[in-house]
Amino acid sequence: MPVAASTPIELIENVYSTLDERVDAARSRFGRDLTLAEKVLVNHLDDPTLTPERGATYVDLRPDRVAMQDATAQMAWLQFMTAGLDAVQVPTTTHCDHLISARLDAGRDLAAALDTNEEVYDFLESVCARYGAGFWKPGSGIIHQVVLEQYAFPGGLMIGTDSHTPNAGGLGMVAVGVGGADAVDVMTGFPWNVRWPKLIGVYLTGELEGWAAPKDVILKVAEILTVAGGTGAIVEYFGPGAHSLSATGKATICNMGAEIGATTSLFAYDDAMARYLKATGREAAADAANAVAHHLRADDAVLADPARYFDRMVEIDLSRLGPHINGPHTPDRARPVAELGAEAKLNGWPLEVSAALVGSCTNSSYEDITRAAGIARHAAAHGLTARSPLMVTPGSEQVRATIERDGLLADLEAIGATVLANACGPCIGQWDRQDVADGTPNSIVTSYNRNFPKRNDGYASTNAFVTSPETVVALALAGTLDFDPATDTLTAPDGTEVALMVGPGTELPEAGFDPGASGFIAPPDDGSGVEVRVSPDSERLQVLAPFAPWDGQDLLDLPVLLKAQGKCTTDHISMAGPWLRYRGHLENISGNLYLGAVNAFTGATGKGKNQLDGSTGSFPDIAASYHAAGQRWVVVGDRNIGEGSSREHAAMEPRFRGCAAVIARSFARIHETNLKKQGVLALTFADPDDYDRIDEDDRVSVLGLAALAPGTPVRVQVTKPDGTAVEIVAEHTLSSEQIEWFRAGSALNLIRERTAG
C-alpha cells in the first residue's frame, strides 16, 4: 500500500470489515455487552479467540500504524536498523517537531533549527526513505495535531513514541504512547505486547459555558484521579455532555490523559468527529465510519448502566464546571482560577505572570485559537495589550495558514503576541529563555499539558501553571495570577473598567482549512539503494550495539546507584531541553542520567556516593565509572517512578551504564515497559514500607532468577555493611514473553533472533 500524507481508505475499510464478526464473538466469549475501548481492542487482537482479564492478561495486538517524533524516532530507527529488514511492515511516519528551539519568532527559529539539526534531519529523512516510511519536514507541525488532521480514524489502533499520542482519541481512535522498542516490534511485523487494560468511565452531562473549556474537563479529571489514578487503564468518555464537544476539544481531553497515567483515552464516534473528518478532506473515512457507527460506541446496555462495566466511574456536569488552573510542579494540583491568587500569596508564589504561552499539541486547534483571538480582539478594541510576554505556537502548518488567512494571528499580535514555529517549543523544554535568569522565582501560565520543575525553561525556580488558552490570554492581559476573568475587570488606558469577553469559538473554519506549505515527503517505491546518513564521528548519532544477554546467574551484591525520593519522572531520569541534541547518541545522552533525581539519603539533586571509591559525584559520572569497571547496579524508586514522557532513553541509559534492576513502590506504565524492553528487571516492593529498609551503603542481590516465572515473587536480599542481611519480597508483572526479553538481553535481541530465523 503506497505511503501517503493520510490514511488510505482501503486500510480503514479493512479494519471495519472484521468488526461485525469479532465484536459479536467477543460479546459471546465475555458473556456481556462491550465498551467502545473493548470493541476496538478485540478487533485488533492477534489471537481473536482470547478472553483476557483486565489488568492481568498480557495480549498481542496488531496496530494499524506507528507515528514517531524526531526526538524519540532517532533511537527507534537506530534500533530498527539492526533488525535486518528491508522495510517497515506497517504504515509508519516520522514528524520533526521536537528539535526546534523557541527564542525569537517562527521564521528565524525554524531557520536556526534547520542549520543546527541538519545531520539529524538528514538521518531521519534518509532512514524513512530507505525503509519505506513517511517523513514530515520541520515546520509541518506537532506530531499529534498532524496525526489528528491526517491519519487518525474512529475505531483504529495506533502507537506512537510520545506520551501524548492519545490525542487521536478525539477521533475515536485507541492511540497509545509507547517507547521506541515497542514501536520497533510493530515496525518489524511483530505484534505489540501489552497488558489488557482496566477501564475508567467518565460520564459527562450538560454543556460548557462561559470561560469553561474542554481543557477544564481534563484538569478536573486530573484532580480527581491524580497523576497515577489512570495507570493501567483506558479512560472512556461518554454521556450527553460528550456530544456537545468538538472533535478537537475531545482531543485536548484525551491528550492530557497522559498526565493521569492512563494507557489512553477516547470518545465515541459522533457528528462532531464526522464534521472534522470532512473538514480535513476525509469524506470517505467519515462515510465508512457512518456505516459501522453502531460499533464505534459502547453498547446500549453499557450506556444504560455503566457502573456494571467500568472498574471506576467519574461523573462531571459540564454546566457546573468552571475554569481551572493546575500546578505548579505537578499537573494534578488543581483549583478554580478564582482561587489561585489567594493560594499563590499563601505559598509565596510570585503573582506576576512572567510569561504566558498558548499552543502545544494539547491546545492549538482552530477552535482554540478562535476563542483566544476573540478575547484579544475585544481587549484591543478597548486599548488593552498584554502585560506579560505572550507567545503562540500553532499546532500545524495547516492551522497556522488558516488562522493567518482568517486574521486570528493578527488579533493576537495586536495585543503583543509573538508567533512561534509550528513545533513543540517551550512545552518540552525547547525554550531558549532570555528574559529571566535561572534561579529567579517566577510564575508562567501555559495551555500545555505538563509542568514538572524545569519542564518548560530548564529552571527549577519557575512555577508553571496549566490552564486553557482562553485563561492564558486573560492572565497575560492582567499580568497577574490574582485575576479571575469571569468576574474581575481590567483598567483601559482611558480609565474605563473592561470586563473581558469570551465567545463560543468557531469549531471549523467557514472557508475550509488552508493546507499551507506541504511538509510531507513520501519514500521511493524502492528504497534499497538509499544510504542512511550516519557519520561515524557524529556527536549526535551513534549506531547501536546489542546489549549482552542474561548470563544465567543471579544478581549478586550490587550497589545502589540511586534511591530516589518522591517524584522521579522521566524528566528527572533523562531530562530534555539541551539534552535533546543527543537523543540519537546513547553514550552522550547518558551524561544526563538521573541528574534531576533527588537522593533520598542526602536530599541532594543529581548526586550520590560512588561505592567503588567512596567519593561523591554526579549520578551520570558514578554510573560511567561503574560501567567502566564492569560493576552492575540497582536503583530504588518511590511511587509512580517514571511518570511523564514516554522517552525510552530513561530506560536505555540505565541499561547502557549497567543497571540490572529497578525496585520501586510503583511504576508508571510506559517506563515499566521500557525497562522490561531493555532487559532491566522492573520489580515492586510487596510491602511498600520495605523502601525504607534500604540504606546508602547496602548491597542488593536478586535471587532465584533461574526460576523466574509470571506471577511468582522474587527474593531480594539486602546486605548491610556489617554483614547482616534483610530479606525483601519483590513482585513483578513479567509475562512469559517479557521473561524472554530479559533472558535475551532485550526485546530487540529477541527480534533479531526471530528475524534471522
C-alpha positions in Angstrom: 0.0 0.0 0.0 1.5 3.4 -1.0 2.8 5.6 1.8 0.7 8.8 1.7 0.0 12.0 3.7 -3.2 10.5 5.0 -4.6 7.1 6.0 -5.7 5.2 2.8 -9.4 4.4 2.8 -8.6 0.8 2.0 -6.8 0.4 5.4 -9.8 1.9 7.2 -12.3 -0.3 5.3 -10.1 -3.4 6.1 -10.3 -2.5 9.9 -14.0 -2.1 9.7 -14.5 -5.3 7.7 -13.8 -7.5 10.8 -15.9 -5.6 13.3 -19.1 -7.5 13.0 -17.6 -10.9 13.4 -15.1 -10.0 16.1 -17.3 -7.9 18.3 -20.1 -10.4 18.2 -17.7 -13.2 19.1 -16.3 -11.2 21.9 -19.7 -10.5 23.4 -20.3 -14.2 23.4 -17.0 -15.0 25.0 -17.2 -12.3 27.6 -20.9 -13.1 28.3 -21.9 -9.4 28.2 -22.0 -6.2 26.2 -18.9 -4.2 25.4 -17.5 -0.8 25.9 -16.0 1.1 23.0 -12.5 0.5 24.1 -13.1 -3.2 24.3 -14.6 -3.3 20.8 -11.5 -1.6 19.3 -9.1 -3.8 21.2 -10.8 -7.2 20.4 -10.9 -6.1 16.7 -7.1 -5.8 16.8 -6.2 -8.9 18.8 -3.5 -11.1 17.2 -5.5 -14.0 18.5 -9.2 -13.0 18.3 -10.2 -16.1 20.4 -8.8 -14.7 23.6 -10.8 -13.7 26.7 -8.3 -11.6 28.6 -8.7 -10.5 32.2 -8.5 -6.8 32.9 -5.3 -5.6 34.5 -3.8 -9.1 34.4 -3.6 -10.8 31.0 -0.9 -9.8 28.5 -2.1 -9.8 24.9 -0.6 -9.3 21.5 -2.3 -6.6 19.4 -1.9 -5.5 15.8 -1.8 -1.7 15.5 -2.8 -0.1 12.2 0.1 2.4 12.2 3.1 3.8 14.0 4.0 7.5 14.5 7.2 8.9 15.8 8.5 12.4 16.6 12.1 13.4 15.8 13.5 13.2 19.3 12.3 9.7 20.0 12.4 8.5 16.4 16.2 8.6 16.3 16.7 5.8 18.8 13.8 3.9 17.4 15.1 3.9 13.9 18.6 3.1 15.2 17.1 0.0 16.8 15.1 -0.9 13.7 18.2 -0.7 11.5 19.7 -3.6 13.5 16.7 -5.9 12.7 17.9 -6.8 9.2 14.7 -6.0 7.4 14.3 -4.1 4.1 11.2 -2.1 5.0 8.7 -1.4 7.8 5.9 -3.8 8.0 3.1 -1.3 8.9 2.4 2.3 7.9 4.9 4.5 9.7 5.6 8.2 9.8 8.3 10.4 11.4 7.5 14.0 12.4 10.1 16.7 13.0 8.6 18.8 15.8 10.7 18.5 19.0 14.1 19.9 18.0 13.0 23.5 17.1 14.1 25.8 19.9 11.9 28.8 20.6 13.7 32.1 21.0 12.8 34.8 18.5 9.9 34.0 16.2 8.7 31.3 13.8 10.9 32.2 10.8 14.2 32.7 12.5 13.7 29.9 14.9 12.9 27.4 12.1 15.9 28.6 10.1 18.2 28.1 13.1 16.8 24.6 13.7 17.4 23.6 10.1 21.0 24.6 10.5 21.6 23.2 14.0 19.9 19.9 13.4 20.9 19.3 9.8 22.6 15.9 10.4 19.6 14.6 12.4 17.1 15.7 9.9 19.2 14.2 7.1 19.4 10.9 9.0 15.6 10.8 9.6 14.7 11.7 6.1 17.2 9.1 4.7 16.2 6.3 7.1 12.5 6.9 6.2 13.3 6.7 2.5 15.4 3.6 3.0 12.8 1.7 4.9 9.5 2.9 3.4 8.2 5.4 5.9 6.6 8.8 5.5 8.6 11.9 6.6 7.2 15.2 7.8 9.7 18.0 7.5 10.4 20.5 10.3 7.8 23.2 10.4 5.0 20.8 9.3 3.5 20.8 12.8 3.4 18.9 16.0 3.0 15.2 15.6 -0.3 14.8 17.4 -2.0 17.7 15.6 -0.8 16.3 12.2 -1.9 12.8 13.1 -5.4 14.2 14.0 -5.6 16.1 10.7 -4.3 13.3 8.5 -4.1 9.8 10.0 -6.4 9.2 12.9 -9.7 7.5 12.3 -12.5 6.1 14.5 -12.0 2.6 15.7 -8.4 2.4 14.7 -5.4 1.4 16.8 -2.1 3.2 16.7 1.0 3.5 18.8 3.3 6.5 18.9 6.7 7.2 20.5 5.3 10.1 22.5 3.2 10.0 25.7 0.6 12.4 24.2 -0.3 10.0 21.3 -3.8 9.6 22.9 -4.6 12.9 21.3 -6.1 10.8 18.5 -8.8 9.6 20.9 -10.5 12.8 19.9 -11.4 11.0 16.7 -12.4 7.7 18.5 -9.0 6.0 17.9 -7.2 3.9 20.6 -3.9 5.7 20.3 -1.2 4.7 22.9 2.1 6.3 23.8 5.0 3.8 23.9 8.7 3.6 23.9 10.8 3.1 20.8 11.3 -0.6 21.3 7.5 -1.1 21.3 7.4 0.8 18.0 10.2 -1.3 16.6 8.3 -4.5 17.5 5.4 -3.4 15.3 7.6 -1.9 12.6 9.3 -5.3 12.2 6.0 -7.1 11.8 5.6 -8.5 15.3 2.6 -7.7 17.5 2.5 -5.2 20.3 2.6 -6.9 23.7 0.6 -5.1 26.4 -1.4 -5.8 29.5 -5.2 -5.8 28.9 -6.2 -2.5 30.4 -8.7 -1.8 33.1 -11.5 0.7 32.2 -12.4 4.0 33.8 -15.6 5.6 32.6 -16.2 9.3 32.7 -19.9 10.3 32.3 -20.4 13.8 31.0 -23.6 15.8 31.3 -24.5 19.4 30.4 -22.6 21.8 28.2 -19.6 24.0 28.9 -20.5 27.7 29.5 -18.7 31.0 29.6 -15.0 30.7 30.4 -15.0 26.9 30.8 -13.3 25.0 28.0 -12.5 21.3 27.2 -9.2 21.8 28.9 -11.0 22.3 32.2 -12.6 18.8 31.8 -9.2 17.0 31.9 -7.9 19.4 34.6 -10.8 18.4 36.8 -10.2 14.7 35.9 -6.6 15.1 36.9 -7.6 16.5 40.2 -9.9 13.5 40.8 -7.7 10.7 39.6 -4.2 12.2 40.3 -1.1 11.6 38.2 -1.3 7.8 39.0 -5.0 7.2 39.0 -5.3 6.1 35.4 -2.3 3.8 35.4 -3.0 0.6 33.5 -6.5 1.8 32.4 -8.2 3.3 29.4 -10.4 6.2 30.1 -13.6 6.2 28.1 -15.7 9.4 27.9 -19.4 9.2 27.1 -22.8 10.7 28.0 -24.8 13.6 26.6 -22.1 16.1 27.5 -19.6 14.3 25.3 -21.6 15.0 22.2 -21.5 18.7 23.0 -17.8 18.8 22.5 -15.9 19.3 19.2 -13.5 16.7 17.9 -10.6 18.9 18.7 -12.0 19.6 22.2 -12.2 15.9 22.7 -8.6 15.6 21.5 -7.5 18.1 24.1 -9.1 15.9 26.9 -7.6 12.7 25.6 -4.2 14.3 25.0 -3.7 15.3 28.6 -4.9 11.9 29.8 -1.2 11.1 29.8 -0.9 13.2 32.9 -3.1 10.8 34.9 -1.0 7.8 33.7 -3.8 6.4 31.5 -2.9 3.9 28.8 -5.1 6.1 26.5 -8.4 8.0 26.5 -11.1 8.1 23.8 -14.6 9.3 22.9 -17.3 7.5 20.8 -17.8 8.4 17.2 -20.3 11.2 16.7 -21.4 14.0 14.4 -18.5 16.2 15.6 -16.0 13.7 14.5 -17.7 13.3 11.2 -17.7 17.1 10.7 -13.9 17.2 11.5 -13.1 14.3 9.1 -15.0 16.0 6.3 -13.4 19.4 7.0 -10.0 17.9 6.8 -10.6 16.3 3.4 -11.5 12.8 4.7 -15.1 12.4 3.5 -14.6 8.8 2.6 -13.4 8.0 6.1 -16.5 9.7 7.6 -18.7 7.7 5.2 -17.0 4.4 6.2 -17.3 5.3 9.9 -21.0 6.1 9.5 -21.6 2.7 8.0 -20.3 1.0 11.2 -21.2 3.7 13.7 -23.0 1.2 16.0 -19.7 -0.4 16.6 -17.9 2.9 17.2 -19.6 3.5 20.6 -20.3 1.5 23.7 -23.2 -0.9 23.6 -26.6 0.4 24.7 -26.5 -1.8 27.9 -23.2 -0.2 28.9 -24.5 3.3 28.4 -27.7 2.5 30.4 -25.8 1.1 33.4 -22.1 2.0 33.1 -21.2 1.1 36.7 -21.5 -2.5 35.8 -19.0 -2.3 33.0 -16.3 0.0 34.2 -13.8 -0.5 37.0 -14.3 3.0 38.2 -16.8 5.8 37.3 -16.4 9.5 37.4 -19.3 11.9 36.7 -18.9 15.6 35.6 -21.6 18.1 34.9 -20.1 20.4 32.3 -22.7 23.1 33.0 -21.3 23.4 36.6 -17.6 23.2 35.6 -15.7 26.5 35.8 -12.3 27.4 34.5 -9.4 25.6 36.3 -5.7 26.1 36.6 -3.3 23.3 37.8 0.2 23.5 39.2 2.9 24.2 40.0 5.2 21.3 39.6 2.5 18.6 39.0 -0.4 18.6 36.6 -2.9 17.3 39.2 -2.7 20.1 41.7 -5.9 21.8 40.7 -8.2 24.6 41.8 -10.6 27.1 40.1 -8.9 30.0 38.5 -10.7 32.3 41.0 -8.8 30.7 43.9 -5.3 30.8 42.5 -4.4 34.3 43.7 -5.1 33.6 47.4 -3.2 30.3 47.2 -0.2 31.9 45.5 0.0 34.5 48.2 -0.2 31.8 50.9 2.6 29.8 49.3 4.8 32.7 48.3 4.5 32.1 44.6 5.2 35.2 42.5 1.9 36.8 41.5 3.4 38.5 38.4 3.0 36.4 35.2 6.5 36.4 33.7 5.3 34.6 30.5 2.1 33.3 29.0 2.2 30.6 26.3 -0.6 29.4 24.1 -0.4 26.3 21.9 1.2 22.8 22.2 -0.2 19.6 20.9 -2.9 19.9 23.6 -4.4 23.2 22.7 -3.6 24.6 19.3 -6.6 23.8 17.2 -8.6 26.3 15.1 -11.3 26.4 17.7 -8.8 27.1 20.5 -7.2 29.9 18.6 -10.6 31.5 17.7 -11.5 31.6 21.4 -8.2 33.1 22.3 -8.2 35.5 19.4 -11.7 36.7 20.2 -10.6 37.7 23.7 -7.6 39.5 22.2 -9.8 41.3 19.7 -12.1 42.5 22.4 -9.2 43.7 24.6 -7.5 45.5 21.7 -10.7 47.3 20.9 -10.5 48.9 24.4 -6.8 49.7 24.1 -5.6 46.8 26.2 -2.4 44.9 25.5 -0.7 42.0 27.2 1.2 42.9 30.4 3.1 39.7 30.2 5.1 38.3 27.2 2.6 36.2 25.2 3.8 33.5 22.8 1.6 31.5 20.5 2.5 28.1 18.9 0.3 26.9 16.1 -0.2 23.2 16.1 0.4 22.6 12.5 1.2 24.3 9.2 -2.5 23.8 8.3 -3.7 25.6 11.4 -1.1 28.3 11.0 -2.0 29.1 7.4 -5.7 29.1 8.2 -5.6 31.3 11.3 -3.3 33.7 9.4 -5.7 33.8 6.5 -8.7 34.4 8.8 -7.0 37.3 10.7 -6.7 35.4 14.0 -2.9 35.7 14.3 -3.2 39.4 13.6 -5.7 39.7 16.5 -3.2 38.1 18.9 -0.3 40.1 17.6 -2.3 43.2 18.2 -2.1 42.7 21.9 1.6 41.9 21.7 1.8 38.2 21.0 4.8 36.6 19.3 4.1 33.7 16.9 6.5 30.8 17.3 7.2 27.9 14.9 4.8 25.1 14.3 6.5 22.9 16.9 6.6 21.8 20.5 9.0 24.5 21.6 8.6 25.6 25.3 6.2 22.8 26.0 9.1 20.2 26.0 11.9 22.4 27.2 12.9 23.8 23.8 12.8 27.4 25.1 15.9 29.5 24.9 14.6 31.8 27.5 16.4 35.1 27.8 14.1 37.3 29.9 14.6 35.6 33.3 17.7 34.2 34.9 17.9 30.7 36.2 17.3 30.7 40.0 14.8 33.7 39.9 11.5 32.7 41.3 8.8 33.4 38.7 5.4 32.2 37.5 4.3 31.3 34.0 0.9 30.2 32.6 0.6 27.8 29.7 -2.0 25.9 27.8 0.4 23.0 27.7 0.0 19.6 29.4 2.9 19.0 31.7 4.5 21.3 34.3 7.2 19.4 36.2 10.1 21.6 37.5 12.5 22.6 34.6 10.0 21.2 32.1 9.5 24.4 30.1 12.5 26.6 30.5 15.0 24.4 32.4 14.6 26.5 35.5 13.7 24.8 38.8 12.7 28.3 40.0 9.9 28.6 37.6 6.3 27.8 38.8 4.4 26.6 35.8 0.6 26.6 35.8 -1.5 24.7 33.2 -4.9 26.1 32.0 -6.9 26.7 28.9 -5.8 29.1 26.1 -8.6 31.4 27.0 -7.4 31.8 30.6 -3.8 32.1 29.4 -4.7 35.1 27.3 -6.7 36.6 30.1 -3.9 36.3 32.6 -1.4 37.7 30.1 -3.7 40.8 29.7 -3.9 41.1 33.5 -0.3 40.3 34.1 -1.0 38.6 37.4 -2.2 35.3 38.8 -4.6 37.2 41.1 -7.2 37.7 38.4 -10.5 35.9 37.7 -11.6 36.7 34.1 -15.1 35.7 34.8 -15.7 38.4 37.5 -12.8 40.8 37.5 -12.1 43.8 35.3 -9.1 45.5 33.7 -8.5 49.2 33.5 -8.2 50.5 30.0 -6.0 53.5 29.0 -9.0 55.8 29.1 -9.7 54.8 32.7 -12.8 52.6 32.0 -13.1 49.2 33.5 -13.2 46.4 31.0 -14.7 43.0 31.6 -13.1 40.6 29.2 -15.4 38.7 26.9 -15.0 35.2 25.7 -17.1 33.9 22.8 -18.2 30.4 21.9 -15.4 30.0 19.3 -15.6 28.6 15.8 -15.4 24.8 15.6 -14.2 24.7 12.0 -13.2 27.4 9.5 -16.1 28.6 7.3 -13.8 28.9 4.3 -12.2 25.5 5.0 -8.7 24.7 6.0 -5.8 26.3 4.1 -3.1 23.5 4.0 -0.3 25.9 3.7 3.1 24.6 2.5 3.2 20.9 2.2 5.8 19.3 4.5 5.2 15.6 3.6 7.8 13.5 1.8 6.8 10.0 0.6 9.5 7.4 0.4 10.6 6.0 -3.0 8.9 2.8 -4.3 12.2 1.0 -3.8 14.4 2.4 -1.0 17.1 -0.3 -1.1 19.6 1.9 -2.8 19.2 4.8 -0.3 22.1 5.4 2.0 21.2 6.1 5.6 23.3 9.0 6.7 25.1 8.5 10.0 28.6 9.8 10.4 30.9 7.7 12.5 32.3 10.9 14.0 28.9 12.3 14.9 28.3 13.6 18.4 24.6 13.3 17.9 24.1 9.9 16.2 25.6 6.6 17.2 24.9 3.2 15.7 23.8 0.8 18.4 25.5 -2.3 19.7 23.3 -5.1 21.2 23.1 -5.4 24.9 24.6 -8.6 26.4 22.1 -11.4 27.1 21.5 -12.6 30.7 24.3 -14.8 31.8 22.1 -17.2 33.7 23.3 -16.1 37.1 21.5 -14.3 40.0 22.3 -10.6 40.5 24.7 -10.5 43.5 25.9 -7.8 45.8 25.0 -4.8 43.6 25.5 -1.3 44.9 22.6 1.2 44.9 23.3 4.0 42.5 20.2 5.9 43.5 17.4 5.7 46.0 15.0 8.3 44.6 13.0 10.4 47.0 9.5 11.4 45.9 8.6 12.3 42.3 11.0 10.8 39.8 9.7 11.4 36.3 11.3 10.6 33.0 12.4 14.3 33.0 14.3 13.6 36.3 15.8 10.4 34.8 16.7 11.8 31.3 15.8 15.5 31.1 15.1 17.1 27.7 16.0 20.8 26.9 19.6 21.0 25.8 19.9 17.2 26.0 17.6 16.7 23.1 20.5 17.1 20.8 21.9 13.8 22.0 18.7 11.7 21.6 20.4 9.7 18.8 23.6 9.1 20.7 23.2 6.7 23.6 26.6 7.3 25.1 26.5 11.1 25.0 22.9 11.4 26.3 23.8 9.1 29.2 25.6 12.2 30.6 22.2 13.3 31.9 21.4 10.1 33.7 19.3 10.8 36.9 20.6 14.4 37.0 17.2 15.6 38.2 16.6 12.8 40.8 16.5 13.6 44.5 18.8 11.4 46.5 16.8 10.0 49.4 19.9 9.6 51.5 21.1 13.2 51.3 18.4 15.3 49.8 20.8 16.4 47.1 19.7 16.5 43.5 21.7 14.6 40.9 24.5 13.5 43.2 25.3 10.4 45.2 28.1 8.2 46.6 30.4 6.2 44.5 30.7 2.8 46.2 33.9 1.9 44.4 35.9 4.7 46.0 33.7 6.5 48.5 33.7 9.8 46.7 30.7 12.0 46.0 29.8 12.7 42.4 27.1 13.2 39.9 24.9 10.2 39.1 26.0 10.0 35.5 29.6 10.1 36.4 29.2 7.4 39.0 27.3 5.3 36.5 30.0 5.8 34.0 32.6 4.7 36.5 30.6 1.6 37.3 30.2 0.8 33.6 34.0 1.1 33.0 34.6 -1.2 36.0 32.0 -3.8 34.8 30.0 -3.2 38.0 26.3 -3.6 37.6 24.0 -1.7 40.0 20.3 -1.1 41.0 18.0 1.8 41.5 15.4 2.1 44.3 12.3 4.1 43.4 9.4 5.7 45.3 5.8 5.8 44.0 4.9 6.0 40.3 8.6 6.2 39.2 8.9 7.2 35.5 5.7 9.2 35.1 5.6 11.7 32.3 7.1 11.4 28.8 7.4 8.1 27.0 11.1 8.6 26.4 12.8 5.2 26.4 16.1 6.9 27.0 15.1 6.8 30.6 15.4 3.1 30.3 18.2 2.7 27.7 20.6 5.0 29.6 20.5 3.0 32.8 20.7 -0.3 30.8 23.7 1.0 28.9 25.5 2.0 32.0 24.9 -1.3 33.8 21.5 -1.0 35.6 20.3 -4.6 36.4 17.1 -3.8 38.3 14.8 -1.0 39.4 12.9 -1.8 42.6 10.1 0.7 43.4 6.9 1.2 45.3 5.2 1.5 41.9 5.8 2.3 38.3 4.3 4.4 35.6 3.1 2.2 32.7 5.4 3.3 29.9 8.6 3.4 32.0 8.0 0.0 33.4 7.5 -1.4 29.9 10.6 0.4 28.6 12.7 -1.1 31.3 11.5 -4.5 30.5 12.1 -4.0 26.8 15.8 -3.2 27.5 16.3 -6.2 29.8 16.2 -4.4 33.1 14.2 -6.1 35.9 11.3 -3.9 37.0 10.3 -5.0 40.5 7.9 -3.6 43.1 8.1 -4.0 46.8 5.5 -6.4 48.0 5.4 -4.3 51.2 5.9 -0.6 50.1 7.5 0.1 53.5 10.5 -2.0 52.5 11.6 1.0 50.5 12.7 2.4 53.9 14.9 -0.6 54.7 17.5 0.1 52.0 20.4 2.3 53.0 23.2 4.0 51.1 26.0 1.5 51.6 23.8 -1.6 51.3 24.4 -4.3 48.6 21.4 -5.8 46.9 21.1 -9.3 45.5 18.1 -10.6 43.4 17.9 -14.3 43.8 16.2 -17.3 42.2 16.2 -15.8 38.7 16.6 -19.2 37.0 13.0 -19.9 38.2 11.7 -16.5 37.2 8.0 -17.0 36.1 4.9 -15.0 35.6 3.1 -14.2 38.9 5.9 -15.6 41.1 7.5 -13.1 43.5 11.3 -12.6 43.5 13.5 -12.8 46.6 15.7 -9.8 47.2 18.4 -9.9 49.8 19.8 -6.6 51.2 23.2 -6.9 52.9 24.2 -4.3 55.4 27.9 -3.1 55.7 28.2 -5.2 58.9 27.2 -8.3 57.1 23.6 -8.6 58.4 21.0 -9.5 55.7 17.5 -8.2 55.2 15.1 -10.3 53.2 12.6 -8.5 51.0 9.9 -9.9 48.7 9.5 -8.2 45.3 6.8 -8.6 42.8 6.8 -8.2 39.1 4.4 -8.1 36.1 6.6 -10.0 33.7 4.7 -12.2 31.2 6.3 -15.3 29.6 7.2 -13.2 26.6 8.8 -10.5 28.7 10.9 -13.0 30.6 12.3 -14.0 27.2 13.2 -10.3 26.7 15.1 -10.4 30.0 16.9 -13.6 29.1 17.8 -12.4 25.6 19.2 -9.2 27.0 16.5 -7.0 25.4 13.3 -7.3 23.4 15.3 -6.2 20.3 17.7 -9.0 20.7 14.8 -11.4 20.6 13.5 -9.8 17.5 16.9 -10.2 15.9 16.9 -13.9 16.7 13.4 -14.3 15.2 14.0 -12.3 12.1 17.3 -14.1 11.5 15.5 -17.4 11.9 
